[in-house]
């Protein structure tokens, strides 16, 4: 669902990033004159969009690190040549992506 960019959506994004509390963002939007159910829906939609974006970017990191690890392990088992630098870096990239994917938050969009 694409969220239209308007004043309330921008305020909701800012409040989620600043306070990391969905109820506080809903209360603030309600005090600004927005309907309670509409504010809750907007905040929930923005939270889900941010969470999806964060998980998608860290999933790509995890897949890239996993593929690199698989390739370098395949080379090692096939030829016996061990890449001392690249193999651990790919493994660390995979683990970093996995941990960030599992612990992603929807309060703000993390930079890639």
CORTAVEN-V207230 format. One record per backbone hydrogen bond with DSSP energy under -0.5 kcal/mol. NH is the residue of the N-H (numbers start at 0). CO is the residue of the C=O. Records with the same first field share a line. If there is no record, write none. Layout:
NH: CO + CO
This chain:
3: 1
5: 3
9: 5
10: 6
11: 7
12: 8
13: 9
14: 10
15: 11
16: 12
17: 13
18: 14
19: 14 + 15
24: 20
25: 21
26: 22
27: 23
28: 24
29: 25
30: 26
31: 27
32: 29
33: 28
38: 34
39: 35
40: 36
41: 37
42: 38
43: 39
44: 40
45: 41
46: 42
47: 43
48: 44
49: 45
50: 46
51: 47
52: 48
53: 49
54: 50
55: 51
56: 52
57: 53
58: 54
59: 55
60: 56
61: 57
62: 58
63: 59
64: 60
65: 61
66: 62
67: 63
68: 64
69: 65
70: 66
71: 67
72: 68
73: 69
74: 70
75: 71
76: 72
77: 73
78: 74
79: 74 + 75
80: 74
81: 79
83: 81
86: 82
88: 84
89: 85
90: 86
91: 87
92: 88
93: 89
94: 90
95: 91
96: 92
97: 93
98: 94
99: 95
100: 96
101: 97
102: 98
103: 100
109: 107
